[in-house]
Amino acid sequence: MKILKVFLFLIIGIIVLALVAALFINKEYVVEREVVINKPRQEVYAYIKYLKNQDNFSKWANLDPAMQKSYRGIDGTVGFVSAWDSKQDNVGQGEQEITKLVEGESLETELRFIRPFKITAGAYMTTHDYQGIATKVKWSFHGSLPYPMNLMIPLMDVKTSIANDLDVGLGNLKTNMESKK
């Protein structure tokens, strides 16, 4: 009986410690990655502003080939929504909406994850001339997790996981763009 009480107090202590630690962990996160593509900025921007093109380079779009996709609106314009629904928990269900476009420069979107849990995040892609002959593309993902879920940011290394996925996507984008004639 004494061992059971010690075990119970130990478990309660760990839970309390985790909840206290979560009070001091930032709830917001930002991850940015960039790549240089050997194509003119206007050509790169004209490709990335269409969300349907993310199917050709985003790691996330290719996690489940059987996922159901649907679209609302006119791609490449503010208000266009690309939605997905997968039976796989690592893909889940959600949608991405174009919220702002600055022609030739940036694309901003809002991501609304529905399942496996509800979270809203933001993303943007920017294009900049690079050495007069290429384009630097920056892809950023930002969001927040409410207390005590914010404890997942360091425990699951959320930033590194997202950064790796962005790197894969940007690498695919570079390959796709540079292989076009």
N, C-alpha and C positions, 0 to 999 in steps of 0.2 A: 504494500500500500504506500509506503514511504517513497519508493522508487517512482511510482505512478505520479505522486504529488510533485516530485522534483522534475519529472519529465513534463508535466503540465505547466509548471511555472517556467520552465525553460522555453517551451513553445510560446507561452504568453509573452515572455520577455523578448523573444525574437520578433514577434509581431509588433509589440510596442516600439522596439528599437527601429524597425523598418518604417513605421508610421511617423516617428519623430524625424528620422532621416529624410523622409519625403517632404517634410516641411521646409527643408533647406535646399532642396534640389529644384533647379529652374524648371518651370512648367513649359517653357517655350524652347523650340529648337529651330535651327537654320542650318541647312546643308547646301553648299554650292560647289559645283564642279564646272570645269571649262575644257574646251578642246579647240584646236585651230584646224579649220577645214580649208583646203586649197581650192576654194571656189569664191566667186564674188559674193559680197554680203547680200545683195538683192536676191540672188538666186537661192542662197541658203534660207533667207527669211521667207521667200515665197513658198518654200517647202515646209518649214516648221510651223507656219501659221495655221496649217490645216491639221486638226487633231487626228483625222483618219490616218495621216501619214505616220503617226506614232506607232501604229501597228507594224511598221516596217523597221523601227529602230528601238523602241522602248522595251526594256527587259520585262517590265510589268505586263505589257500587252501580250507577251508571248508565253506567260507562265502556264496558261491552260488553253490549248488549241480548241477545246470544246466549249469554251465560255460563250455565252450568248451576248451579242453586241447589238445595241440599237442607237439611233441618232435622232436628234430633234434640231430643226433649224437648218441654217445654211453654213456649212463648214467654212472656216476662215473668217467668220464674222462674230462680233460680240453677241452672246446669247446662245451660240451653238453648244449643244450638249452631246457628249459621247458617253453612253452608259454601258456597263458590263454586269454580268451576273454569272457566277461560277459556283459549282458545287464544292470546289476546293476551298478550304478555309484560308489558305495563304493568298488567295485571290479575292474571294468573297463577292460582295455586291457593292456597287457605287456608281458615281458619275463624275464627269469632269466638264466644267462649263467655261467657255472663253468669257472672261470678264473685262478685258481691256486689250486693245491692240494699238500699237504705235507703228504705223506702216514703215517697214524697213528696219525697225529697231527692236521691238519687243512684243511678246505675247504673255498675257497673264491669265491664269486659270484658277478656278476654285475646285477643289476635289472634295466630294462628299462621300465618305465611306459609310455604308449602311450596315454591312455585315462583313466580318464577324462582330464588329462593334462600331458604334456611331462616332465618327470624328470628322471634323472639317479641317482641311489644310489648304494651303495655297502653293502655287508653283509659278515660276516664270522662266522664260527663255529670252535672252537678249543676244543681239548680233552687233558686232563692232568690226570695222575695217581693221585688218592686221597687216602691217607692212605693205600696204597698198595692193597686195595681190591675193590676200586670203581673208578669212573671216574667223574671228574669235567668237565662239558660242558659249554663253554661260547658261547653265541650267540650275535653278535653285528650287528647293523644296522647303517649306516652313510650316510649322504648326505648333500646337500645344496639346498637352495632356493634362487633364484636371487632377487635382490631388485626390487620392493617393496614387492614381495611375502613372503620375509623373515619375514614380520610382522605376518604371520600366525603361526610361530613357537611358540611364547608365547600366542597369542590370542586363538589358537585352542589347546594349550597344546600338541603339536605334540610329544614331548619326552615322556610324560606320557602315551599317547595313544599307541605309539609303544612299550613302556616298558611293558604295560599290555598285549599286544598281544604276545610279546616274552615270558612273564611269562606263559601264557596259553599254548603256543607251547612247551615250555620246560617241563611243568608239564605233558602234553600229551606224550612227548617223554619219560620221566621218567617212566610213567605208562606203556606205550607200551613195553619198553625195559625190565623192571623188571618183567613183566608178562610172558615174553618168558622163556621157559624152556631151 
